[in-house]
Amino acid sequence: MKADTTALTALLREALGDGAVHTDGGLLAETARDQLRPRRSFRLPDGVPARPIAVVQPRTTEDVVATVQAARLFHVPVVAYGGGTGLMGGALSLRPGIVLDTRTMDRVVNVAVEDRMVTAQAGIVLAALNAVLESCGLMTGHDPWTLPIATAGGALGTNGLGYLGGRYGGIADQVLGLEAVLGDGTVYRTRAAPRAAAGPTIARLFAGAEGTLGIVTEVTLRTFPLPERRALLALDFPSFLHGHAVAAELLASGLNPAMLDFGAPPGESGRMYLGFDGPEEVVQAAVERALRVCAGHGGQRLGEEVAQSFWLGRHVPADRLRSWRQAEQEEPLPGAPGSSVFDYLHVALPASRVPPYIERAEAMFAERGVQVREWGLWHGPELLSVAISRTTDTPAEVAQAAAAADDALTLAQDLGGSMEYVHGAGIRTAHLMEREHGEGLRLLRAIKRVLDPDGILNPLKLGL
Ligand SMILES: Cc1cc2nc3c(=O)[nH]c(=O)nc-3n(C[C@H](O)[C@H](O)[C@H](O)COP(=O)(O)OP(=O)(O)OC[C@H]3O[C@@H](n4cnc5c(N)ncnc54)[C@H](O)[C@@H]3O)c2cc1C
């Protein structure tokens, strides 16, 4: 059936009630896009974001089923929207369709304290989930920059990683089970056991799927006890390579920092923040050993207050982003004054390849007039980020910046790594998915055809 928008919205209203279906107002503009904003080294296709036909705010899994069935009938896309903080355009509306604003599915279904598991609807904001868990002495262990805005479903959809990932892993490590509505309207539920080895772990298929294989309606996550002690350290190192050597040695010595966050501009000194969680005596011993490792690489320890202020301030920018959104204001764009492209890339590489990668990438960036602002590491010597900028006056210069970013992403693939370790692919790197996965992309497309036979779930994302 061709998209008769009046008939489609009438059907949605009949199924979900008037209050759950929106066809005008600021909500349409807000939920048609995420944080893949202008000035990244990527230009959105013309006409994107497309104005949704309707934004649906479901309360139950049945509401999601009804929405998917309506989309199927009228053959329009359904895009799941969580907090809209994704950086890769995963929640961006490319064609007019239905945006499923999952934030209204925010109920905690069950906290099993003794079992250290929590089940919640997928639209729950991570900070709200943590607040409930904290009152039971637990936490999720997933603590991204965007914790006050991002949802459990969005975190799973992008296969996210947070500040504490060094000890607790990423969200995909924490998901034990889920419920999802597939593209044909089927409700699919996995077993939520503490561990399962009876065949592949199907829940993991939805980690990083960005709403292309199913709409996740409920998640069961492993939780962790609030640490008896969290020690935080801040240290300066003479250069990026000194910090890289420290990250490698910490891991090699069997230390497992819950947090390692390091950044240094090229040729300059850099700052590292370390966090250790656990029982008092264990943390004490880990800190002493870590300080010895750091001293061996020229680390200068800074006052405790420096580390504390980093830790306490880590979500402040996200709180600000939320306030701008509530006030319906555009957030100021990041980047150095005068630079019109600002971007950040997050690649994963075998630790030994990081130094040669940096050398080659810096030469590639320089060739295209792109400036490296900072190299960064997360959780160890393998997860590498780079912030880049370029002053651009012409479309050709913008294209140069985009080509430079692609060069850096493909270089990571060529050196045995992955082009992205935390934010997903969305539309931003969809064109490189074949290069990333090879034959695997064919397999993903085959799986998509089974789970979403009409191709209505977030079409064109991830190169699917
Ligand atoms: C400045 C900045 C810093 C960031 N730092 C981090 C960080 O530290 N760690 C990190 O992991 N990420 C980070 N991100 C990226 C982003 O916050 C995460 O990807 C976040 O988990 C997305 O959650 P969301 O709810 O906002 O998802 P959205 O942006 O709304 O959606 C993300 C994707 O998931 C899909 N999706 C959403 N809900 C569902 C659902 N219920 N079922 C199926 N698919 C769904 C969407 O369709 C989309 O493809 C950062 C972003 C910004 C802007």
The ligand as an ORCA input file, in Angstrom:
! r2SCAN-3c Opt
* xyz 0 1
  C      29.631     14.306     22.982
  C      29.216     12.884     22.949
  C      29.916     11.949     23.718
  C      29.558     10.596     23.656
  N      30.212      9.718     24.458
  C      29.875      8.404     24.423
  C      30.490      7.468     25.297
  O      31.238      7.827     26.184
  N      30.192      6.168     25.143
  C      29.280      5.739     24.232
  O      29.014      4.541     24.148
  N      28.661      6.611     23.405
  C      28.928      7.926     23.497
  N      28.278      8.816     22.673
  C      27.331      8.348     21.667
  C      25.900      8.157     22.185
  O      25.684      8.874     23.347
  C      25.671      6.699     22.445
  O      25.744      6.020     21.232
  C      24.336      6.391     23.114
  O      24.395      5.091     23.650
  C      23.155      6.485     22.212
  O      21.997      6.330     23.001
  P      20.669      7.096     22.608
  O      19.620      6.605     23.522
  O      20.874      8.550     22.572
  O      20.450      6.491     21.159
  P      19.946      7.166     19.818
  O      20.953      8.154     19.338
  O      18.577      7.623     19.956
  O      19.967      5.886     18.880
  C      21.164      5.232     18.553
  C      20.859      4.079     17.601
  O      20.181      3.046     18.295
  C      18.902      2.818     17.725
  N      17.969      2.586     18.819
  C      17.585      3.436     19.794
  N      16.725      2.840     20.627
  C      16.552      1.575     20.171
  C      15.760      0.475     20.582
  N      14.977      0.521     21.642
  N      15.824     -0.662     19.850
  C      16.605     -0.754     18.761
  N      17.370      0.262     18.317
  C      17.356      1.412     19.022
  C      18.574      4.063     16.919
  O      17.712      3.784     15.847
  C      19.946      4.467     16.445
  O      20.310      3.729     15.323
  C      28.545     10.187     22.777
  C      27.798     11.132     22.068
  C      28.109     12.470     22.176
  C      27.266     13.473     21.440
*
